[in-house]
Amino acid sequence: MDEKKNKQRIGVYVCHCGGNISEVVDVKKVAEEASKIGDVVLSKDYPHMCSELGQQMVINDAKKNNLDKVVIAACSPQFQGPTFMKTLEKAGLSPYVLEMANIREQAAWPHFNEHEKATEKSIELTKMAIEKARRD
């Protein structure tokens, strides 16, 4: 099997969530670690991924970098999942190529006083979402 033919182009975005995440989690480190994973061609952090500017960044990046999967490490997929699914549609992608890592509720909030632990957990949650995106 031709490995290059099966190579995916995954974009990863780590949200600060207006400080809800970034005051606890080292979001730059999460984005940096994600960039080291195979198939990840783009990894960024941004203050408000759900804002119009954040969504437009995803649309522009998806088109410019020919992304075929998008991972967003942010808040609850139940809360913002529909927003990002619409964003992917605007970028010309299927909304079902989205994976979200809930680093706010699963890392930043429960480990509010343990910044290193929250960061490491956020990295692992993001890696899991990337792996799921690769396999779907």
C-alpha positions in Angstrom: 0.0 0.0 0.0 1.3 3.4 -0.9 1.8 5.2 2.4 1.9 8.7 0.8 -1.4 8.0 -0.8 -2.9 7.4 2.6 -1.3 10.4 4.4 -3.7 12.6 6.0 -3.5 16.4 6.6 -4.7 17.2 10.1 -5.0 20.7 11.5 -5.0 21.1 15.3 -6.3 24.1 17.2 -5.9 24.7 20.9 -8.3 27.2 22.4 -7.5 29.5 25.3 -11.2 29.7 26.1 -10.8 33.3 27.2 -8.5 32.2 30.0 -10.7 29.4 31.2 -8.1 27.0 29.7 -5.0 29.1 29.3 -4.8 30.3 32.9 -4.3 26.7 33.9 -3.0 24.8 30.8 0.1 25.8 28.8 -1.8 25.9 25.5 1.4 26.7 23.5 3.0 23.5 24.8 -0.1 21.5 23.9 0.0 22.9 20.4 3.7 22.3 20.1 3.4 18.7 21.2 0.5 18.1 18.8 2.7 19.4 15.9 5.1 16.5 16.5 2.5 13.9 15.7 2.4 12.2 12.3 -0.2 13.6 9.8 -0.4 16.9 11.8 0.5 19.6 9.2 -0.7 22.6 11.3 -1.0 23.2 15.0 -2.0 26.6 16.5 -3.3 28.1 19.7 -5.8 30.9 19.7 -7.7 32.9 22.4 -11.2 32.2 21.2 -11.6 29.4 18.6 -15.4 29.8 18.6 -15.2 33.5 17.7 -15.8 34.6 14.1 -12.0 35.3 13.8 -11.2 31.8 15.1 -13.6 30.1 12.8 -12.4 32.1 9.8 -8.8 31.0 10.7 -9.9 27.4 10.5 -11.7 28.0 7.1 -8.6 29.8 5.7 -6.2 27.2 7.0 -8.3 24.3 5.8 -8.3 25.7 2.2 -4.7 26.9 2.2 -3.2 23.7 3.7 -5.6 21.2 2.1 -6.7 19.9 5.5 -8.8 16.8 5.5 -9.3 16.5 9.3 -9.5 19.1 12.1 -9.0 18.6 15.8 -10.0 21.3 18.2 -8.9 21.2 21.8 -11.3 23.4 23.6 -14.4 23.2 25.7 -17.4 20.8 25.5 -18.1 19.3 22.1 -21.8 19.4 23.1 -21.5 23.1 23.5 -19.3 24.2 20.5 -19.3 21.1 18.3 -22.2 22.4 16.2 -20.4 25.7 15.7 -17.2 24.0 14.4 -19.2 21.5 12.3 -20.7 24.5 10.4 -17.2 26.0 10.2 -15.9 22.9 8.4 -18.8 23.0 6.0 -18.0 26.6 5.1 -14.4 25.4 4.5 -15.7 22.8 2.0 -15.1 19.8 4.4 -17.5 17.3 5.8 -18.6 18.3 9.3 -17.8 14.7 10.3 -14.0 15.1 9.9 -14.0 17.1 13.2 -12.7 15.7 16.4 -12.8 17.7 19.7 -10.8 17.3 22.9 -12.6 18.7 25.9 -9.6 20.1 27.7 -11.6 22.6 29.6 -13.9 20.3 31.6 -11.5 17.3 31.6 -8.2 19.0 32.4 -8.3 22.7 33.2 -11.3 22.7 35.6 -10.5 19.5 37.6 -6.8 20.3 37.8 -7.2 24.1 38.4 -4.4 24.2 41.0 -2.2 21.6 39.2 -1.0 23.4 36.1 1.6 20.8 35.1 -0.9 18.0 35.5 -3.6 19.9 33.6 -1.1 20.6 30.7 0.0 16.9 30.5 -3.6 15.7 30.6 -4.5 18.2 27.9 -1.6 16.9 25.7 -2.9 13.4 26.2 -6.5 14.3 25.4 -5.4 16.1 22.3 -3.3 13.2 21.2 -6.3 10.9 21.6 -8.4 13.2 19.4 -5.7 13.3 16.8 -5.5 9.5 16.8 -9.3 9.2 16.5 -9.2 11.6 13.5 -6.5 9.6 11.9 -8.5 6.3 12.2 -11.9 7.7 11.1 
